[in-house]
Amino acid sequence: MANLTRLPGRAEHHWTWQERAACRNLGTDRFFHPAGERGEDRTDREEAAKEVCALCPVQVECLRHALRTQEPYGVWGGLTEAERRALYTRVAS
């Protein structure tokens, strides 16, 4: 029989913040770019995503998750992938 006392325990606290996210029922189109998107279209989409993030009650938790897991794509916590990469670079140097 397995020794269950050695299991790490419940972990929903790592993701329950997502249930309160302003983007929860909006779909992904606003937050993740389609292949080949560039220029003004990309800027407009990212700004629309950031507007949602700005009003989100869990923006900090979302950004913390994206930074901790190094999310490679999309707008998370109000930052684009390029903005997050710039943060990683500054922290690493």
VOZA-114219 format. One record per atom (N, C-alpha, C): residue number from 1; chain; atom name; z negated, x negated, y negated. Coordinates in steps of 0.02 Angstrom, whole numbers, plus 32768, in hexadecimal, padded with zeros to 4 digits. Atoms other than C-alpha are relative to their C-alpha. Layout:
<vexpas>
  seq  mol  atom    up  east  north
  NUM    A    CA     Z     X      Y
...
</vexpas>
This chain:
<vexpas>
  seq  mol  atom    up  east  north
    1    A     N  8000  7FD6   803B
    1    A    CA  8000  8000   8000
    1    A     C  8000  7FD3   7FC2
    2    A     N  7FFA  8027   803E
    2    A    CA  802D  7FBF   7F52
    2    A     C  7FC0  8004   7FD7
    3    A     N  803A  8002   802D
    3    A    CA  7FA3  7F8B   7EDA
    3    A     C  8017  8017   7FBB
    4    A     N  7FE8  7FE2   803F
    4    A    CA  7FC8  7FFF   7E48
    4    A     C  7FDB  7FE7   7FC3
    5    A     N  8026  8019   803A
    5    A    CA  7F44  7FAE   7DD9
    5    A     C  8024  7FC6   7FDF
    6    A     N  7FDC  8039   801C
    6    A    CA  7FBC  7F1D   7DBE
    6    A     C  803E  8015   7FD9
    7    A     N  7FC6  7FE8   8026
    7    A    CA  8045  7F8A   7D73
    7    A     C  7FEF  7FFF   7FB6
    8    A     N  800D  8007   8048
    8    A    CA  8059  7F7A   7CB6
    8    A     C  7FE8  803F   7FDD
    9    A     N  8016  7FC2   8020
    9    A    CA  8030  8030   7C92
    9    A     C  803A  8023   7FDD
   10    A     N  7FCD  7FD8   8022
   10    A    CA  808B  80B2   7C2D
   10    A     C  801D  7FDB   7FC5
   11    A     N  7FDF  8025   8035
   11    A    CA  8108  8075   7BAF
   11    A     C  8025  802D   7FCF
   12    A     N  7FD9  7FD6   802C
   12    A    CA  8146  810D   7B52
   12    A     C  7FF5  7FF1   7FB6
   13    A     N  800B  8012   8046
   13    A    CA  80F9  80CB   7AB1
   13    A     C  8037  7FD1   7FE6
   14    A     N  7FC9  802C   8015
   14    A    CA  818D  8052   7AAE
   14    A     C  803D  8028   7FE8
   15    A     N  7FC4  7FDA   8013
   15    A    CA  8209  80E0   7A95
   15    A     C  7FF3  8045   7FE3
   16    A     N  800D  7FBC   8018
   16    A    CA  81B2  8182   7A60
   16    A     C  8010  8008   7FB5
   17    A     N  7FEE  7FFB   8047
   17    A    CA  81D5  8159   79A9
   17    A     C  8046  801D   7FF8
   18    A     N  7FBB  7FE7   8004
   18    A    CA  828B  8185   79CE
   18    A     C  8003  804C   7FFC
   19    A     N  8001  7FB7   8003
   19    A    CA  825B  823B   79E2
   19    A     C  7FFA  801B   7FB9
   20    A     N  8009  7FEB   8045
   20    A    CA  8232  8243   7928
   20    A     C  8037  7FE5   7FD1
   21    A     N  7FCC  8020   8028
   21    A    CA  82CE  81E6   78ED
   21    A     C  802D  8034   7FDE
   22    A     N  7FD3  7FD4   8026
   22    A    CA  8339  8239   7867
   22    A     C  8045  8004   801F
   23    A     N  7FBD  8002   7FE2
   23    A    CA  83D5  8208   78C8
   23    A     C  8003  801F   8046
   24    A     N  8006  7FEB   7FBA
   24    A    CA  839B  8251   796D
   24    A     C  8038  8030   8017
   25    A     N  7FCE  7FCF   7FEB
   25    A    CA  8418  82E1   7972
   25    A     C  8042  7FFB   7FD9
   26    A     N  7FC4  8008   802A
   26    A    CA  84A2  829B   7903
   26    A     C  803B  7FE1   8024
   27    A     N  7FCA  8023   7FDE
   27    A    CA  850A  8241   7984
   27    A     C  8004  7FB7   7FE9
   28    A     N  7FFE  8048   800E
   28    A    CA  853C  818B   797E
   28    A     C  8037  7FEA   7FD1
   29    A     N  7FC6  8013   8029
   29    A    CA  85DC  818D   7916
   29    A     C  7FED  7FE0   7FBE
   30    A     N  8014  8019   8041
   30    A    CA  8581  816B   7874
   30    A     C  7FDE  7FBB   8005
   31    A     N  802A  803C   7FF9
   31    A    CA  8519  80DB   78BA
   31    A     C  8022  7FC6   8025
   32    A     N  7FDC  8033   7FDA
   32    A    CA  8595  807C   7929
   32    A     C  8049  8003   7FF0
   33    A     N  7FBB  8000   8016
   33    A    CA  8642  8046   78F2
   33    A     C  8031  8005   803B
   34    A     N  7FCB  7FFE   7FCD
   34    A    CA  86DE  8070   7954
   34    A     C  8026  7FBE   8000
   35    A     N  7FD9  803F   7FFC
   35    A    CA  874D  7FE1   798E
   35    A     C  8031  7FFB   7FC6
   36    A     N  7FD1  800E   8034
   36    A    CA  87AE  7F93   7902
   36    A     C  7FEF  801A   7FBB
   37    A     N  8012  7FE6   8042
   37    A    CA  8752  7FE8   7873
   37    A     C  7FF1  7FC7   7FD0
   38    A     N  800A  8035   8031
   38    A    CA  8755  7F7D   77D6
   38    A     C  8000  801E   7FBA
   39    A     N  7FF9  7FEF   8047
   39    A    CA  874C  7F81   771A
   39    A     C  7FD8  803C   7FE9
   40    A     N  8021  7FC7   8021
   40    A    CA  8724  801E   76B8
   40    A     C  7FE7  8033   8033
   41    A     N  8016  7FCF   7FCE
   41    A    CA  871B  808D   7753
   41    A     C  7FBD  7FEA   801F
   42    A     N  803E  801A   7FE3
   42    A    CA  8695  801D   779E
   42    A     C  7FC6  8004   7FCE
   43    A     N  8033  7FFE   8034
   43    A    CA  8636  800F   76FB
   43    A     C  7FE7  8048   7FF5
   44    A     N  8013  7FBA   800A
   44    A    CA  8637  80CC   76E3
   44    A     C  7FD6  801A   803A
   45    A     N  8026  7FE9   7FC6
   45    A    CA  85FB  80EC   7795
   45    A     C  7FBA  7FE1   8000
   46    A     N  8041  8022   8001
   46    A    CA  856F  806B   7786
   46    A     C  7FD3  801D   7FC9
   47    A     N  8028  7FE3   8036
   47    A    CA  8537  80B4   76DF
   47    A     C  7FE6  8045   8013
   48    A     N  8016  7FBE   7FE9
   48    A    CA  8530  8162   772C
   48    A     C  7FC7  7FF9   8032
   49    A     N  8036  800C   7FD0
   49    A    CA  84C5  811E   77BA
   49    A     C  7FC1  7FEB   7FDC
   50    A     N  803A  8018   8025
   50    A    CA  8452  80C5   7740
   50    A     C  7FDE  8038   7FD9
   51    A     N  801E  7FC6   8022
   51    A    CA  8439  8168   76E0
   51    A     C  7FD2  8027   802F
   52    A     N  802B  7FDF   7FCE
   52    A    CA  83F5  81B7   777F
   52    A     C  7FC2  7FD6   800C
   53    A     N  8038  802E   7FF3
   53    A    CA  8388  811F   77A0
   53    A     C  7FCD  8001   7FC6
   54    A     N  802C  8003   803A
   54    A    CA  8341  8122   76F0
   54    A     C  7FCE  803A   7FFF
   55    A     N  802C  7FC6   7FFE
   55    A    CA  82F4  81CE   7710
   55    A     C  7FDB  8007   8042
   56    A     N  801B  7FFB   7FBC
   56    A    CA  82BE  81AB   77C3
   56    A     C  7FB6  7FEE   8002
   57    A     N  8048  800F   7FFB
   57    A    CA  8204  81B4   77EC
   57    A     C  7FEF  7FC6   802E
   58    A     N  800E  8038   7FD2
   58    A    CA  8216  812B   7870
   58    A     C  802E  7FC5   7FF2
   59    A     N  7FD2  8036   8012
   59    A    CA  8287  80B2   7813
   59    A     C  7FE2  7FBC   8012
   60    A     N  801F  8040   7FF2
   60    A    CA  820B  8023   7825
   60    A     C  7FFE  7FF2   804B
   61    A     N  8001  800A   7FB7
   61    A    CA  81F5  803D   78E0
   61    A     C  8046  7FF2   801B
   62    A     N  7FBB  8009   7FEB
   62    A    CA  82B1  8048   78F5
   62    A     C  8018  7FB8   7FF1
   63    A     N  7FEC  8043   8012
   63    A    CA  82D0  7FA6   7898
   63    A     C  7FDA  7FCC   8029
   64    A     N  8028  802E   7FD6
   64    A    CA  8243  7F50   78F5
   64    A     C  801D  7FFB   8046
   65    A     N  7FE1  8000   7FBD
   65    A    CA  8292  7F84   799A
   65    A     C  8042  7FD8   7FFF
   66    A     N  7FC0  8022   8004
   66    A    CA  833E  7F47   7964
   66    A     C  7FF8  7FB4   7FF9
   67    A     N  800B  8048   8008
   67    A    CA  82FA  7E9E   792E
   67    A     C  7FE2  7FE1   803F
   68    A     N  8022  801A   7FC3
   68    A    CA  828C  7E88   79C8
   68    A     C  8032  7FF9   8039
   69    A     N  7FD0  8000   7FC8
   69    A    CA  831A  7EB2   7A41
   69    A     C  8042  7FE0   7FED
   70    A     N  7FC3  801D   801B
   70    A    CA  83A0  7E61   79D5
   70    A     C  803D  802C   800F
   71    A     N  7FC9  7FD0   7FF8
   71    A    CA  840D  7EFD   79D8
   71    A     C  803F  7FE2   7FE1
   72    A     N  7FC4  8020   801B
   72    A    CA  84BE  7EB8   79C5
   72    A     C  802F  802E   7FDA
   73    A     N  7FD1  7FD1   801F
   73    A    CA  8512  7F57   7985
   73    A     C  7FDC  8037   7FDB
   74    A     N  8017  7FC3   8021
   74    A    CA  84F8  7FE5   790D
   74    A     C  7FCF  7FF5   7FC7
   75    A     N  8031  7FFE   8036
   75    A    CA  8489  8014   787C
   75    A     C  7FBE  8017   801F
   76    A     N  8043  7FF2   7FE6
   76    A    CA  83D1  8011   78AE
   76    A     C  7FCE  7FF3   7FC8
   77    A     N  8033  8009   8032
   77    A    CA  8341  802A   7837
   77    A     C  801B  7FF1   7FBB
   78    A     N  7FE2  8009   8042
   78    A    CA  83B7  8026   77A3
   78    A     C  8025  7FBE   7FF7
   79    A     N  7FDB  803F   8005
   79    A    CA  8407  7F7D   77CA
   79    A     C  803B  7FFF   8031
   80    A     N  7FC6  8008   7FD5
   80    A    CA  84B4  7F58   780F
   80    A     C  7FF5  7FC5   802E
   81    A     N  8005  803A   7FD3
   81    A    CA  84D2  7EDB   789A
   81    A     C  8006  7FBE   7FD9
   82    A     N  7FF8  803D   8028
   82    A    CA  850B  7E5B   7819
   82    A     C  7FC1  7FF0   7FD8
   83    A     N  803E  800A   8026
   83    A    CA  846E  7E74   77B0
   83    A     C  7FC8  7FE8   802E
   84    A     N  8034  8017   7FD0
   84    A    CA  8400  7E60   784A
   84    A     C  800E  7FB8   8016
   85    A     N  7FEF  8045   7FEE
   85    A    CA  845F  7DC2   787E
   85    A     C  7FEA  7FD0   7FCA
   86    A     N  8015  802A   8038
   86    A    CA  843D  7D7A   77D2
   86    A     C  7FB4  7FF5   8002
   87    A     N  8049  8007   7FFA
   87    A    CA  8383  7D9B   77ED
   87    A     C  7FEF  7FD0   8039
   88    A     N  800D  802D   7FC7
   88    A    CA  8387  7D44   7898
   88    A     C  800D  7FB8   7FEB
   89    A     N  7FEE  8043   8015
   89    A    CA  83DD  7CAF   7849
   89    A     C  7FCB  7FE2   7FD1
   90    A     N  8033  8018   802E
   90    A    CA  835C  7CA1   77BD
   90    A     C  7FBF  7FF0   8024
   91    A     N  803E  800B   7FDB
   91    A    CA  82CA  7CB0   7835
   91    A     C  8006  7FC2   802C
   92    A     N  7FF6  8039   7FD2
   92    A    CA  8315  7C2E   78AD
   92    A     C  8003  7FBE   7FDB
   93    A     N  7FF9  8041   8024
   93    A    CA  8331  7BAC   7824
   93    A     C  7FC2  7FED   7FDA
</vexpas>
